[in-house]
Amino acid sequence: MTQPETTARTKRRLLVLDDEPIVVKRLKPAFQKAGYDVEVFTDSAAALAAFEADPADIVITDLKMEGLDGIAFLDRVKAVSPEVGVIVITGFATLETAKESFHKGAFDFVAKPFKLADILDVVGRLESHLESRRHAR
């Protein structure tokens, strides 16, 4: 896997939301090592407030959480920043929830448990997708 470009001008901001502290504790250092500026949250209201104040480029959100679930969170971040890339992660993957996530604008849907290399790869593909969209304008 190639490392993302990490110059100060192009360093991608990543927001990770999962109500399981172990998930965000595991993902944050992996994405920081890969060159991303990472904010992690275990509370959807706090994550939404942070996103509304300063939108990230990429969001990884859990599907099933207290408060706003992942689909509602996806809706809200897309309303704030339609260009944001969103990846939904879940331990409760079904065809229906995957289809709804894609319909709402998610880039990908990843079932838990996942390997760190796999989620890093999905974010790398999303980053390439965002870059190609940016250059197409």
N, C-alpha and C positions, 0 to 999 in steps of 0.2 A: 504494500500500500504506500502511496506517496504521501508525504507530509503536506499539510496545507501551507500556503504561503503565509508567512507571519510578519510581514513588515508592519510597522505601526499603522500605516494607512489602510491596510487590508485585513488586519486581524479580525476574525469573525467573533462576534459575541454570541454566546450560547447560554440559554436558560434551561435548566433541568428542573422539572417538577415531578416529585414522586412522594407519596405519603409514607413510604418506607425509608427511614434514615439510612439503612445499609445500602440502598440503591444509589442515593445521591453521594454518599460517602465513597462509594466505589467508582462512580462515574467522574466526579470532579477532578481527581488527580490524573486520570487517564486522558481526559480532554485537555487539561492544562499542559500535560507533557506533549500532547499533539499540537500545541500552539494556539489553543483557543482561550479567550477570556471567558471564564465560566462563573455563572451565578447559580446556586442551587437552592431549592425550596422544598419543604415538606408540607407547606400550607398553600392551598390554591389562592386564597384571598391575598396573601402577602405576595405571591408570585405575580398575580394579576396587577396589583398596585405597582410593583417594581417595573413590570412590562409597560404599563400605561405611562409611567414617568419617563422611561428610557427604553424603548423597544430593542430587543435582541434581534440578531439576524436569523438565528435558528432556535427553535423550541423543541425540547423533548418532554412530552407529558405522559404521565400514567393515565390510564383510562378510568379505573375505579378508585375514587377517593371521596373522603368526606367533603362537604361543601360543594363547590363546583366539580363536576366530574370532568374527565378529559375531553369529552365532546363539547361540553359547554365552554371549557377553557379554550379549546381550539376555535370555537365561534368568536369568542371575545377577543383573542389575540389577532385573528384575521380581520375583525372589525377595526381594530386600532391600526394594524399594519398589514394590508393585504399581501404584501410581498414576502412576509416572513415564511420561512420554511419550517414545517411542523412534522415531527415524527411522533407517533403514538406508540407507547409501549404498554403491554398488559400481560397479566397472568391469566386473564379471562378472555382469550382470543376466540371469537366466533366469526363466522362468515358475515353475519349481520353487522357486528360492530366494526369489522374491517371495512365493509362497504360504506357504512355511515361515515367513518373517518375519511375515506377517500372522497366521498360526496361533499364533505365539509371543507375539503382542501388539504388534507394531510398528504405529505409527500410519500410516507411509508408507514407501515404498521408492523411492529416487531413484537413477537410473542416472548414472554419471559418463561423460563430463564434464557438469557442470551449470553454469548461470549463477548467479552470486551472488544475483541477484534472485529466481531460482526457489527456491533453498534458504531464503532469507529468507521467502518467501511460504509455503512448507510449514511452517516453524517458526511463523509467524504464525497459520496455520490450526490447528496443534496447540495453540498457546496459547489460542486461542478455544475449542477443544474442551475443554481442561482447565478453563477458567473456567466453561463451561456445566455441566460435570460437578460442579464444586465448588458451584455455586449450586443444583443440582438436589437436593442432600442436605438 
